[in-house]
Structures are given as structure tokens and as C-alpha cells.
Amino acid sequence: MKITQWNKANFSPKEVKINVLIDDERGKEIQILLAKDSIMREHKAPFDIHVQVLSGKIWFEVQNQRIELNTLDMISLKADISHSLGGLEDSIVRLSLSKSDNIQRINTILKKPKVQI
């Protein structure tokens, strides 16, 4: 038995933090701490994903449509769909990944250089 505490959060201003909370034979559960005004730039996942807001409010952009997701809202995407997301307020997000996916891919997304306009 394992109890996973999703609500433990240490936000840093305008930053995104990633924590692997479960990694077992069925899949991976990732806690994303999206601070207010933080952004995960556009990216794709090689497998289907599920993104659920556990607390707070985020924007989620997919296929040129930006939507707001509130506490307990969830969106599911098929593999290879471009998307981005950002914190409208400090938010705890649950990301469910395939066992075949890896956390290094997520960390690479966070390290993408900022686009200068």
C-alpha cells in the first residue's frame, strides 16, 4: 500500500516544477506545480496523456484553441497532439503518462529556450 499526497506543494514564482509521484508497471503519475504566470511551452507526447487540475486554474491550448481548466477538470489527448499550458493561479496538475514515456522528455520541455519577440 502506498499513500500519495498530491497536495504537498512548494511553489516558486513563475516556475514549473515536476515531481514523479508514481512510477510502476501500469504507468506514471506526475505532479506538475504550475505557479501563477508559469508556462509549459508547446510540445507533444509520444503516447496518450491525461491532464487533470487538482487545485487552482490553468489555461490549456490545443489545436489553436485556448481553454480554461478549473479544479477537478481533466483533458485527455491522443499521442502527437501539440499543446501548451500555463498557470492562471498557483495550480497542482496531475499528468498521467504511459509506462513507455519518460520523465526526461518532460524535463526537456521545461528547459526549452524562451522565444524572443
N, C-alpha and C positions, 0 to 999 in steps of 0.2 A: 504494500500500500504506500502511496505517495500523495501527500497533500501539496498542491501547487498554489502559491499565493500570488495571484495576478496583481493585487492592489499595492504591492510594495513598489514604490516608485520614487526615484530621486531625479527630478527634472533639472536640466541645465538650460539657461535661457537660450532660445532659438536653436537648440540642438536636438538631434535624433539619437536615441540610444537603443541598442538591440541586445536582448537577453534571451538565450535559449533556455526555455523552462522545461521542455520535454523533448527527448530525442530517443525514440525507441523503435521497435521493429515495425510499427504501423505508420509512423510519420514524425513530424517535428512541429512543435508549438513554440512560436517565437513571441516574446513580449516586445512591442515597439513602444518606446516612450517618445511621443511627438510633443515637444514643447510648443507653446504658442508661437506662431510665425516660423516654425521649422518646416523644412521641405525635404521630401524624398523625390529627387528628380525622376524624370520619365525613364522607365525601364520595363523589361519583360521578364516573365518567369518561364522556365522551360517546361513546367508542369502546371496543372490546375492549382489555383490557390483560393483560400477563403480569408477574408479580412473582416474582422468584427471589432467595433468600437466598444470597449468595456466601460470606459468613462470618458467624458469630455465630448468634443465635437471636432470633426475634421472635414476637409474638402478632399474629394477623390475625383480625379479626372481620368476618363477613359473614353476613347473614340471621340475626341473633341467635345465631350460633354462633362461639365463640372457639376458634381452633386455634393450636397452636404450630408454627412452621416453623423447621427447623434448616438448617444449611449444606447447600446444593445442593437444598433443597426448592423447588418452584415451584407457584404457583397462578395459574390463568387465569380471568378474569372477562369476561362479556359486558358490553356498554355499559349504563350507567344502573343498575348494582347498587351499593347503598350499602355502604361498607366503611370500616374504620379499621385502623390498625396501630401497634405500639409496640415499642420495643427492650427485650428481656429481658436483653440484654447488648449491648455495642457491636457493631453489625452493619452490614455492607455489603450493600445490596439493589440489585438490577438491576430497573429498571422499563422495560418495552418498550411504547412508545406508537405509535399510528398517526401517519403523517406529517401528518394533518389536525389532530391535537391540538396544544396549545401549552404551553410551559413556564410562561407567565404564569398559567395555570389552576392549576398545581401550587404556584406561589409564593403564590397567593391562599389555598390550603388552609392553608399554613403560617402565614398571617397572621390566620386566624380567631381572634376573641377567645375567651379561655378562659371556660368556663361556670362561674359561681359557684354553689356548692351551699350 
